[in-house]
Amino acid sequence: MAKIKLYYDNGPGKGKAYFFMCPGCGEKHAFWVRNNDGSEGWKWNGDFEKPMVHPSIKVTTPGGKPGAVCHSFITYGRIQFLDDCTHELRGKTVDLPDID
């Protein structure tokens, strides 16, 4: 099953984003591979089951929680949470869950 899913596609040469389920926050986070102005965003290997996304993805106030931070790298289908995360998976690496 897929770990990454298409979130937004504004057509050729325009904005395109994907999302994944974050097991630390319990919600979906998005990353843009192409911004709406056509410029490049994050690098993604195109693999839906063992994705690699660089650079890191930092989400502030996930779930609308004031002061909350989720900061991670996605490598070969695993998510590495960095030490500035404010949830219980801070500093851990776990498998990305499937997304439907």
N, C-alpha and C positions, 0 to 999 in steps of 0.2 A: 504494500500500500504506500501511497505517496506521503512524504514528510513536508513537501512544499506544494502550494496551490496558487494558481493565478488569482490575483486579487483585482487588478485594474489593467486595462489595455486601451489606450486612447488612439490606437491605430499605428501604422508604419511610421517610424521616425519620431514618434511622440511618446508620452509617458507610458511606462509599463512597470507594474509592481507585482510582487508575490508575497504570500504570507505563510506563517508557520505557527503551530501551537506551542506556546512557551510553557513548559512544565513548572517553571518557577513562579510565574504570575498567574497561570491558569487561564490565560487569554491569548488571542492571536496578536502577533506582531508582524508588521510589514517591512519590506525593503524594496527600494526602487532600483531596477537595473537600467532604466532610462528615465530621465526627468521629463516633465512636460515641455520643457524648452528644447528637447532632443539631446541634451548633454548626457553623458554616461553617469550612472550612479554606482551602486555596489557591483562587484564582480561576482558572478555566479557560474558554477560549472555546468549548469543545465540539467543536472541529474536530480530527478524528483525523489528518489529513494535514498541516495547518499549524497546530499547536497553539500557543497562548500561555498561559503559566502564570505567575502572579504571586502573592505575592512570590517572591524567589529560593528555590531549593531547596538546602539544605546537608546533605550526608551526611557523617558522621564515621565513620572506620574502615571505609570501603567494602571489601568483600572480607575483612573481619576483620584488615586490616593496621593494626597499632597506629600511631596518630598520623596516619593518612591522612585527607585532607579532599577532598571534591568539592563545589564551590559554583558554582551556575549559574543563569542565567535562560533560559527557553525562550520564544522569540519567532518567530512565523510559521514554525514547522518547523525553526528553527535553535537551537542551544544555544551560549550565550555563557558560557565558563568564566571565573570571576573569579580575581583574582590570589592568593587564598589557597588555591587548589587545590594538591595535592601531586603531581599527575601531569603528564605531558608536554604536555597541551593547555591548561595554565594560561595565561590571558590571550588565548586564541584563541576564535574563533566558527566553528563548523562545522555542516553539515547534520545533523539528527537521523537516525540510521539507521532503516530499516524494522524493525518488530517483528512477530513471528509468534505 
